[in-house]
Amino acid sequence: MIQFFKKASVSLMALLIALTATAGDNDKDSTKTSGVNWNPVMDAIIQVESEGNPKAVSGNSVGVMQITPILVKDCNDILKKLKSKKRYTMDDRYSVAKSKEMFLIIQKYYNPENNIEKAIRLWNGGINYSTRATNRYYKKVLARMK
């Protein structure tokens, strides 16, 4: 009987993960994940990164959110793991809407607890960010949110 419940639990978890992964594809307002409105955070990041210029370029980082080729690859890898057919191109980094989509994918995958501080530091320092190294950026983004 215990084995049955274990198998049922695993199946239910897999179903919930699959439903969660595909839910974002059909959301009318995909800027909300688990009830969190990410717009103020994304808008502040956009101001800090590019002052809202979708054509901004700094080294490998481009667009309003200064997205790198590595982040595009990471988003595509996440989408592949979630069995989504959607993929992003390097040109998508110049699209404000697609940049925001990529931000949400990264947050949903690496920040499932929807922690705003972690979201900001993660965006600046990557998945293995250092709190000390991202302090200045974090403060800048917070200042733009107020």
C-alpha positions as CSV (number, residue, x, y, z in Angstrom):
1,M,0.0,0.0,0.0
2,I,2.9,2.4,0.8
3,Q,4.4,1.7,-2.6
4,F,1.1,2.6,-4.3
5,F,1.1,6.0,-2.5
6,K,4.7,6.7,-3.3
7,K,4.0,6.0,-7.0
8,A,0.8,8.0,-6.9
9,S,2.7,10.9,-5.3
10,V,5.4,10.9,-7.9
11,S,2.9,10.8,-10.7
12,L,1.0,13.7,-9.2
13,M,4.1,15.7,-8.8
14,A,5.1,15.1,-12.4
15,L,1.6,16.1,-13.5
16,L,1.8,19.3,-11.5
17,I,5.2,20.2,-12.8
18,A,4.0,19.6,-16.4
19,L,0.9,21.7,-15.8
20,T,3.0,24.5,-14.3
21,A,5.4,24.4,-17.2
22,T,2.7,24.8,-19.8
23,A,0.6,27.3,-17.9
24,G,3.0,30.1,-18.7
25,D,2.5,29.5,-22.4
26,N,-1.2,30.4,-22.3
27,D,-1.3,33.0,-19.5
28,K,-2.9,36.3,-20.5
29,D,-0.6,38.1,-18.1
30,S,2.6,36.2,-18.1
31,T,4.3,38.8,-16.0
32,K,2.8,37.2,-12.9
33,T,4.2,34.0,-11.6
34,S,2.6,32.4,-8.6
35,G,0.8,35.6,-7.9
36,V,3.9,37.8,-8.0
37,N,3.7,40.9,-10.2
38,W,7.3,41.2,-11.6
39,N,6.6,44.4,-13.6
40,P,8.0,46.8,-11.0
41,V,11.2,44.7,-10.7
42,M,11.6,44.3,-14.5
43,D,10.9,48.0,-15.1
44,A,13.6,49.0,-12.5
45,I,16.1,46.5,-14.0
46,I,15.3,48.0,-17.5
47,Q,16.1,51.5,-16.2
48,V,19.3,50.4,-14.5
49,E,20.5,48.2,-17.4
50,S,19.7,50.4,-20.5
51,E,17.5,53.4,-19.4
52,G,14.8,51.8,-21.5
53,N,16.8,51.6,-24.8
54,P,15.9,48.4,-26.7
55,K,19.0,48.9,-28.9
56,A,21.5,49.2,-26.1
57,V,24.6,47.2,-26.5
58,S,27.4,46.6,-24.0
59,G,29.8,43.9,-25.0
60,N,27.8,40.6,-25.4
61,S,24.8,42.1,-23.5
62,V,22.1,43.7,-25.6
63,G,18.6,45.1,-25.3
64,V,16.6,46.8,-22.5
65,M,17.6,44.1,-20.0
66,Q,21.1,43.6,-21.3
67,I,20.7,39.9,-22.1
68,T,23.7,37.8,-22.9
69,P,24.0,34.8,-25.4
70,I,24.5,32.5,-22.3
71,L,21.2,33.6,-20.8
72,V,19.4,32.9,-24.2
73,K,20.9,29.4,-24.2
74,D,19.9,28.9,-20.6
75,C,16.3,29.9,-21.3
76,N,16.2,27.5,-24.3
77,D,17.7,24.7,-22.2
78,I,15.0,25.3,-19.6
79,L,12.3,25.3,-22.2
80,K,13.6,22.1,-23.7
81,K,13.6,20.4,-20.2
82,L,10.0,21.6,-19.8
83,K,9.2,20.0,-23.2
84,S,8.1,23.4,-24.6
85,K,8.6,23.9,-28.3
86,K,9.3,27.6,-27.8
87,R,12.9,28.8,-28.3
88,Y,14.5,32.2,-28.3
89,T,17.0,33.7,-30.8
90,M,19.8,36.2,-30.3
91,D,17.6,38.8,-32.0
92,D,14.9,38.3,-29.4
93,R,17.1,40.1,-26.9
94,Y,16.2,43.4,-28.7
95,S,12.5,42.8,-28.0
96,V,11.2,44.2,-24.7
97,A,8.4,41.7,-24.5
98,K,10.7,38.7,-25.2
99,S,13.3,40.0,-22.8
100,K,10.7,40.1,-20.1
101,E,9.6,36.5,-21.0
102,M,13.2,35.4,-20.6
103,F,13.5,37.1,-17.2
104,L,10.3,35.3,-16.1
105,I,11.6,31.9,-17.3
106,I,14.9,32.4,-15.4
107,Q,13.0,33.5,-12.2
108,K,10.5,30.6,-12.4
109,Y,13.3,28.1,-12.8
110,Y,16.0,29.4,-10.5
111,N,13.8,31.4,-8.1
112,P,10.7,29.4,-7.5
113,E,10.2,31.0,-4.1
114,N,9.7,34.4,-6.0
115,N,12.1,36.2,-3.7
116,I,12.6,39.7,-5.1
117,E,16.1,40.2,-3.7
118,K,17.2,36.9,-5.1
119,A,15.6,37.8,-8.5
120,I,17.6,41.1,-8.7
121,R,20.9,39.5,-7.6
122,L,20.3,36.5,-9.9
123,W,19.8,38.8,-12.9
124,N,23.0,40.6,-12.2
125,G,25.3,37.9,-10.9
126,G,24.0,34.7,-12.5
127,I,22.8,31.5,-10.7
128,N,25.9,31.4,-8.5
129,Y,25.8,35.1,-7.6
130,S,27.7,36.6,-4.7
131,T,25.7,38.8,-2.4
132,R,28.7,41.1,-1.9
133,A,29.4,41.4,-5.6
134,T,25.8,42.2,-6.4
135,N,25.2,44.7,-3.6
136,R,25.7,47.9,-5.6
137,Y,23.4,46.6,-8.4
138,Y,20.8,45.5,-5.9
139,K,20.7,48.9,-4.3
140,K,20.4,50.6,-7.7
141,V,17.4,48.5,-8.7
142,L,15.7,49.0,-5.4
143,A,16.2,52.8,-5.7
144,R,14.5,52.7,-9.2
145,M,11.6,50.7,-7.7
146,K,10.7,53.4,-5.2
